[in-house]
Amino acid sequence: MNQTDEKIFVVDPQWAIKYPHAKAGILVIKNIENTSSHPELDKLKVETEIALREQFQGFSRENLNEVPVIKSYNNYYKNFGKTYHVRSQIESVIKGKSLSSASAVLTAMFMAEVKNMLLTAGHDCDTLDFPVRITVGTGKETFTDIRGAEKTAIEGDMMMVDGEGIISAILLGPDSRTKLTPSVSDALFAVYAPSDIEKEFVLSHLKDIERYVKTFSPDAETDFLEVFEAC
């Protein structure tokens, strides 16, 4: 990323109008030495999985839906007739499935996502046309999702865009163009949080990602870390 003197993130007034007090967290980490796995990160991953299983042992799906963070996202998703998919990931871990990915940087993001239950997307800064902007879909925007399928934005959904188009949306997920790959060096992590989730909790989540990344890449540098509130 070469535009350190330019704005990294901007807020569309429409987002604040539509979703007052919603949060958007942005973390940019540069000079990452990514790897497929790392023993210290693997140790933290196992600890995260064990803690999650202990915390929610015996919980039914209905019990999980009442956990405040999940309930907050469920309320958002219900407006569109959908359910919060991160809850399903958490259920899988509780039932014994281990977190897995093709690279340590993705593992770091997934670990924080299930630990804190906050919806997170990761992007390669070298593919982004800054600034990134948070806005609201009109139902006319299109993009290619992370699986390569062509998608049309859902009207009213929170989404983030750069100079070339959508990079992620809450309901449709991240795009293919800016996705994290094993060769990533500079990464941007973005978090969406509904209004009743505290700003400090979003910040703590981003710091978890930062800590996990620096576990396997100690020379990585935090270039930007901030949580924005729609107001």
MIKE-510802 format. One record per residue (C-alpha): residue number from 1; residue in one letter; chain; x negated, y negated, z. Coordinates in pm, whole numbers, plus 32768, in hexadecimal, padded with zeros to 4 digits. Layout:
REM MIKE-510802
pagu i NUM&aa A&ch A&u X&v Y&w Z
...
END
This chain:
REM MIKE-510802
pagu i 1&aa M&ch A&u 8000&v 8000&w 8000
pagu i 2&aa N&ch A&u 7F5F&v 7EBD&w 7F90
pagu i 3&aa Q&ch A&u 8060&v 7DBC&w 7FF4
pagu i 4&aa T&ch A&u 800F&v 7D94&w 8166
pagu i 5&aa D&ch A&u 804B&v 7C1D&w 814B
pagu i 6&aa E&ch A&u 81A7&v 7C4D&w 80BB
pagu i 7&aa K&ch A&u 82E2&v 7CB3&w 816E
pagu i 8&aa I&ch A&u 8300&v 7E26&w 81A7
pagu i 9&aa F&ch A&u 846E&v 7E2B&w 820D
pagu i 10&aa V&ch A&u 8595&v 7D40&w 81E0
pagu i 11&aa V&ch A&u 86FD&v 7D4C&w 8254
pagu i 12&aa D&ch A&u 8822&v 7D13&w 816B
pagu i 13&aa P&ch A&u 892B&v 7C39&w 8217
pagu i 14&aa Q&ch A&u 8A32&v 7D30&w 819D
pagu i 15&aa W&ch A&u 89A2&v 7E38&w 8285
pagu i 16&aa A&ch A&u 89D2&v 7D59&w 83B4
pagu i 17&aa I&ch A&u 8B32&v 7D00&w 8349
pagu i 18&aa K&ch A&u 8B98&v 7E6A&w 8312
pagu i 19&aa Y&ch A&u 8ADA&v 7F06&w 8436
pagu i 20&aa P&ch A&u 8A98&v 7E06&w 8549
pagu i 21&aa H&ch A&u 8994&v 7E7A&w 8647
pagu i 22&aa A&ch A&u 8927&v 7FA5&w 8576
pagu i 23&aa K&ch A&u 87AF&v 7FE4&w 857F
pagu i 24&aa A&ch A&u 86A5&v 8026&w 8479
pagu i 25&aa G&ch A&u 854C&v 8095&w 84E8
pagu i 26&aa I&ch A&u 841A&v 8081&w 8406
pagu i 27&aa L&ch A&u 82C3&v 811A&w 8442
pagu i 28&aa V&ch A&u 81A5&v 8105&w 8348
pagu i 29&aa I&ch A&u 806F&v 81D8&w 8386
pagu i 30&aa K&ch A&u 7F43&v 81BB&w 829F
pagu i 31&aa N&ch A&u 7E10&v 828F&w 8258
pagu i 32&aa I&ch A&u 7EB3&v 83D7&w 82B8
pagu i 33&aa E&ch A&u 7DE3&v 850E&w 827F
pagu i 34&aa N&ch A&u 7F01&v 85FC&w 8240
pagu i 35&aa T&ch A&u 7EDE&v 8774&w 8261
pagu i 36&aa S&ch A&u 7FC1&v 88A0&w 8247
pagu i 37&aa S&ch A&u 7FAE&v 88DB&w 83BF
pagu i 38&aa H&ch A&u 7EE0&v 8888&w 84F3
pagu i 39&aa P&ch A&u 7EB7&v 8950&w 8637
pagu i 40&aa E&ch A&u 7EFC&v 882C&w 8720
pagu i 41&aa L&ch A&u 8031&v 87C5&w 865C
pagu i 42&aa D&ch A&u 80A6&v 892F&w 8658
pagu i 43&aa K&ch A&u 8084&v 8935&w 87D3
pagu i 44&aa L&ch A&u 8157&v 87FA&w 87F4
pagu i 45&aa K&ch A&u 8255&v 888C&w 8702
pagu i 46&aa V&ch A&u 8281&v 89C4&w 87D7
pagu i 47&aa E&ch A&u 82A2&v 88EC&w 8910
pagu i 48&aa T&ch A&u 83AD&v 881A&w 8861
pagu i 49&aa E&ch A&u 846F&v 8950&w 87F8
pagu i 50&aa I&ch A&u 845E&v 89E9&w 8955
pagu i 51&aa A&ch A&u 84CE&v 88A4&w 89FA
pagu i 52&aa L&ch A&u 85F5&v 8889&w 890A
pagu i 53&aa R&ch A&u 8662&v 89EF&w 8952
pagu i 54&aa E&ch A&u 8648&v 89BA&w 8AC8
pagu i 55&aa Q&ch A&u 8704&v 8871&w 8AB9
pagu i 56&aa F&ch A&u 8828&v 88FC&w 89F2
pagu i 57&aa Q&ch A&u 882E&v 8A66&w 8A5E
pagu i 58&aa G&ch A&u 8992&v 8AE7&w 8A51
pagu i 59&aa F&ch A&u 8A18&v 89B6&w 8998
pagu i 60&aa S&ch A&u 8B2A&v 89F9&w 889A
pagu i 61&aa R&ch A&u 8B4E&v 8929&w 875F
pagu i 62&aa E&ch A&u 8C61&v 8868&w 8810
pagu i 63&aa N&ch A&u 8B74&v 8823&w 8934
pagu i 64&aa L&ch A&u 8A69&v 87A4&w 8846
pagu i 65&aa N&ch A&u 8B64&v 86BF&w 87A0
pagu i 66&aa E&ch A&u 8B95&v 8613&w 88F1
pagu i 67&aa V&ch A&u 8A23&v 85C3&w 891B
pagu i 68&aa P&ch A&u 8A24&v 8444&w 8904
pagu i 69&aa V&ch A&u 892E&v 8422&w 87E2
pagu i 70&aa I&ch A&u 89D6&v 8532&w 8714
pagu i 71&aa K&ch A&u 8B2E&v 84A7&w 8769
pagu i 72&aa S&ch A&u 8AC2&v 8351&w 86EE
pagu i 73&aa Y&ch A&u 8A56&v 83DD&w 859C
pagu i 74&aa N&ch A&u 8B8A&v 84BB&w 8586
pagu i 75&aa N&ch A&u 8C65&v 8388&w 85AC
pagu i 76&aa Y&ch A&u 8BB1&v 82E8&w 8484
pagu i 77&aa Y&ch A&u 8BC6&v 8422&w 83AE
pagu i 78&aa K&ch A&u 8D37&v 8456&w 83FE
pagu i 79&aa N&ch A&u 8D84&v 830E&w 834D
pagu i 80&aa F&ch A&u 8D1B&v 83C2&w 820E
pagu i 81&aa G&ch A&u 8DAC&v 8518&w 8260
pagu i 82&aa K&ch A&u 8C57&v 85AE&w 82AA
pagu i 83&aa T&ch A&u 8B92&v 863B&w 83D0
pagu i 84&aa Y&ch A&u 8A37&v 85E3&w 844C
pagu i 85&aa H&ch A&u 8943&v 86D6&w 83AB
pagu i 86&aa V&ch A&u 882C&v 86A6&w 84AB
pagu i 87&aa R&ch A&u 890E&v 874F&w 85A9
pagu i 88&aa S&ch A&u 88FA&v 888B&w 84D3
pagu i 89&aa Q&ch A&u 877F&v 8878&w 84D8
pagu i 90&aa I&ch A&u 8784&v 8858&w 8651
pagu i 91&aa E&ch A&u 886F&v 8984&w 8669
pagu i 92&aa S&ch A&u 877B&v 8A52&w 859B
pagu i 93&aa V&ch A&u 865A&v 89FF&w 8686
pagu i 94&aa I&ch A&u 872F&v 8A4B&w 87B9
pagu i 95&aa K&ch A&u 8780&v 8BA1&w 8724
pagu i 96&aa G&ch A&u 860E&v 8BEF&w 86FB
pagu i 97&aa K&ch A&u 85AF&v 8B72&w 85A2
pagu i 98&aa S&ch A&u 845C&v 8AC6&w 8592
pagu i 99&aa L&ch A&u 8426&v 897A&w 84E5
pagu i 100&aa S&ch A&u 8362&v 89A5&w 83A4
pagu i 101&aa S&ch A&u 82ED&v 88CF&w 8282
pagu i 102&aa A&ch A&u 81E7&v 88BF&w 8173
pagu i 103&aa S&ch A&u 8111&v 87BD&w 8226
pagu i 104&aa A&ch A&u 80B9&v 8732&w 837A
pagu i 105&aa V&ch A&u 8147&v 85DA&w 8330
pagu i 106&aa L&ch A&u 829E&v 8671&w 82EC
pagu i 107&aa T&ch A&u 8285&v 874C&w 8420
pagu i 108&aa A&ch A&u 823C&v 8616&w 84F1
pagu i 109&aa M&ch A&u 8373&v 856A&w 846B
pagu i 110&aa F&ch A&u 8454&v 869C&w 849A
pagu i 111&aa M&ch A&u 83D6&v 86D0&w 85FE
pagu i 112&aa A&ch A&u 8437&v 856F&w 8661
pagu i 113&aa E&ch A&u 8582&v 8589&w 85A7
pagu i 114&aa V&ch A&u 85FA&v 86BB&w 8666
pagu i 115&aa K&ch A&u 8566&v 8645&w 87B0
pagu i 116&aa N&ch A&u 8617&v 84F5&w 87A3
pagu i 117&aa M&ch A&u 8733&v 8550&w 86B2
pagu i 118&aa L&ch A&u 86FD&v 8411&w 85EA
pagu i 119&aa L&ch A&u 8729&v 8419&w 8470
pagu i 120&aa T&ch A&u 85D3&v 83E0&w 83D0
pagu i 121&aa A&ch A&u 8548&v 83CE&w 826F
pagu i 122&aa G&ch A&u 83E0&v 83CA&w 81FE
pagu i 123&aa H&ch A&u 8350&v 8320&w 80C8
pagu i 124&aa D&ch A&u 8200&v 8304&w 801B
pagu i 125&aa C&ch A&u 8199&v 8196&w 8020
pagu i 126&aa D&ch A&u 80DA&v 81BD&w 7ED9
pagu i 127&aa T&ch A&u 8225&v 81FF&w 7E28
pagu i 128&aa L&ch A&u 82E7&v 80E4&w 7ECC
pagu i 129&aa D&ch A&u 8329&v 7F91&w 7E2D
pagu i 130&aa F&ch A&u 832F&v 7EB7&w 7F65
pagu i 131&aa P&ch A&u 83E6&v 7E27&w 8018
pagu i 132&aa V&ch A&u 84D2&v 7F37&w 808F
pagu i 133&aa R&ch A&u 862D&v 7EAC&w 80D0
pagu i 134&aa I&ch A&u 874B&v 7F39&w 819C
pagu i 135&aa T&ch A&u 889F&v 7EFF&w 8105
pagu i 136&aa V&ch A&u 89F5&v 7F9D&w 80CE
pagu i 137&aa G&ch A&u 8A56&v 806D&w 7FA0
pagu i 138&aa T&ch A&u 8B59&v 7FEB&w 7EAC
pagu i 139&aa G&ch A&u 8B9F&v 8141&w 7E18
pagu i 140&aa K&ch A&u 8AFB&v 80E3&w 7CCD
pagu i 141&aa E&ch A&u 8988&v 8117&w 7D16
pagu i 142&aa T&ch A&u 88E6&v 825B&w 7C9F
pagu i 143&aa F&ch A&u 87A6&v 8313&w 7CF6
pagu i 144&aa T&ch A&u 8701&v 8468&w 7CE7
pagu i 145&aa D&ch A&u 870B&v 8514&w 7E37
pagu i 146&aa I&ch A&u 85EF&v 85D9&w 7ED5
pagu i 147&aa R&ch A&u 8669&v 871A&w 7E30
pagu i 148&aa G&ch A&u 866E&v 867B&w 7CD7
pagu i 149&aa A&ch A&u 87E7&v 864E&w 7CBB
pagu i 150&aa E&ch A&u 887E&v 850D&w 7C36
pagu i 151&aa K&ch A&u 894E&v 845F&w 7D3F
pagu i 152&aa T&ch A&u 8A31&v 8330&w 7D4F
pagu i 153&aa A&ch A&u 8A2E&v 8265&w 7E8D
pagu i 154&aa I&ch A&u 8B5D&v 827E&w 7F6E
pagu i 155&aa E&ch A&u 8C10&v 8135&w 7FA0
pagu i 156&aa G&ch A&u 8BD3&v 80AE&w 80FD
pagu i 157&aa D&ch A&u 8AB1&v 8194&w 814F
pagu i 158&aa M&ch A&u 8973&v 8100&w 81E2
pagu i 159&aa M&ch A&u 884E&v 8124&w 80F5
pagu i 160&aa M&ch A&u 86ED&v 80A8&w 80BC
pagu i 161&aa V&ch A&u 866D&v 8030&w 7F6D
pagu i 162&aa D&ch A&u 8528&v 7FAE&w 7EDC
pagu i 163&aa G&ch A&u 84E7&v 7EEE&w 7D9A
pagu i 164&aa E&ch A&u 8539&v 8020&w 7CC9
pagu i 165&aa G&ch A&u 866F&v 80A1&w 7D76
pagu i 166&aa I&ch A&u 86F2&v 8177&w 7E93
pagu i 167&aa I&ch A&u 85EE&v 8228&w 7F67
pagu i 168&aa S&ch A&u 86E3&v 82BD&w 8061
pagu i 169&aa A&ch A&u 8849&v 82B1&w 80DA
pagu i 170&aa I&ch A&u 88DF&v 8338&w 821A
pagu i 171&aa L&ch A&u 89D7&v 8421&w 8173
pagu i 172&aa L&ch A&u 890B&v 8486&w 8040
pagu i 173&aa G&ch A&u 87B0&v 8494&w 80D4
pagu i 174&aa P&ch A&u 865F&v 842E&w 8042
pagu i 175&aa D&ch A&u 8600&v 8409&w 7ED5
pagu i 176&aa S&ch A&u 850B&v 84D1&w 7E04
pagu i 177&aa R&ch A&u 843B&v 83AF&w 7D80
pagu i 178&aa T&ch A&u 83AB&v 8341&w 7ED1
pagu i 179&aa K&ch A&u 83AF&v 8488&w 7F94
pagu i 180&aa L&ch A&u 828D&v 84F3&w 806E
pagu i 181&aa T&ch A&u 81A5&v 85EC&w 7FC3
pagu i 182&aa P&ch A&u 8073&v 86A8&w 8047
pagu i 183&aa S&ch A&u 7F90&v 85A2&w 7FA7
pagu i 184&aa V&ch A&u 8029&v 847B&w 8063
pagu i 185&aa S&ch A&u 7F35&v 8386&w 8101
pagu i 186&aa D&ch A&u 8013&v 825E&w 8160
pagu i 187&aa A&ch A&u 816F&v 82B4&w 81E1
pagu i 188&aa L&ch A&u 82A5&v 81EE&w 823B
pagu i 189&aa F&ch A&u 839B&v 8289&w 8331
pagu i 190&aa A&ch A&u 84F8&v 81F4&w 833C
pagu i 191&aa V&ch A&u 8606&v 822E&w 8442
pagu i 192&aa Y&ch A&u 877A&v 81E0&w 8430
pagu i 193&aa A&ch A&u 8834&v 81BE&w 857A
pagu i 194&aa P&ch A&u 89A2&v 8164&w 85BD
pagu i 195&aa S&ch A&u 89F5&v 803A&w 8698
pagu i 196&aa D&ch A&u 8A11&v 80EA&w 87E9
pagu i 197&aa I&ch A&u 88B2&v 817E&w 87DA
pagu i 198&aa E&ch A&u 87BC&v 80A7&w 889A
pagu i 199&aa K&ch A&u 86A7&v 7FED&w 87E6
pagu i 200&aa E&ch A&u 85A4&v 806B&w 88DF
pagu i 201&aa F&ch A&u 8606&v 81D2&w 8896
pagu i 202&aa V&ch A&u 85C8&v 819C&w 8722
pagu i 203&aa L&ch A&u 8477&v 8101&w 8774
pagu i 204&aa S&ch A&u 841B&v 8227&w 8853
pagu i 205&aa H&ch A&u 8476&v 8314&w 8737
pagu i 206&aa L&ch A&u 838F&v 8261&w 8646
pagu i 207&aa K&ch A&u 827A&v 8270&w 8748
pagu i 208&aa D&ch A&u 82AF&v 83E8&w 875F
pagu i 209&aa I&ch A&u 8275&v 8403&w 85E7
pagu i 210&aa E&ch A&u 8142&v 8325&w 8609
pagu i 211&aa R&ch A&u 80B8&v 8403&w 871F
pagu i 212&aa Y&ch A&u 80F8&v 8543&w 865E
pagu i 213&aa V&ch A&u 8051&v 84BE&w 8522
pagu i 214&aa K&ch A&u 7F1F&v 844C&w 85E4
pagu i 215&aa T&ch A&u 7F08&v 85A3&w 8684
pagu i 216&aa F&ch A&u 7E9A&v 863B&w 8538
pagu i 217&aa S&ch A&u 7E10&v 84FA&w 849E
pagu i 218&aa P&ch A&u 7D6C&v 8432&w 85B8
pagu i 219&aa D&ch A&u 7CD9&v 832C&w 84CE
pagu i 220&aa A&ch A&u 7E2D&v 82D1&w 843E
pagu i 221&aa E&ch A&u 7E8D&v 8165&w 8476
pagu i 222&aa T&ch A&u 7FE0&v 80D7&w 84D6
pagu i 223&aa D&ch A&u 801D&v 7FB8&w 83E5
pagu i 224&aa F&ch A&u 8184&v 7F5C&w 8441
pagu i 225&aa L&ch A&u 8274&v 7FBE&w 8557
pagu i 226&aa E&ch A&u 83BC&v 7F09&w 8593
pagu i 227&aa V&ch A&u 852A&v 7F45&w 85DB
pagu i 228&aa F&ch A&u 862B&v 7E5E&w 853B
pagu i 229&aa E&ch A&u 8789&v 7E21&w 85BE
pagu i 230&aa A&ch A&u 88AD&v 7DB6&w 84E7
pagu i 231&aa C&ch A&u 8932&v 7C73&w 8576
END
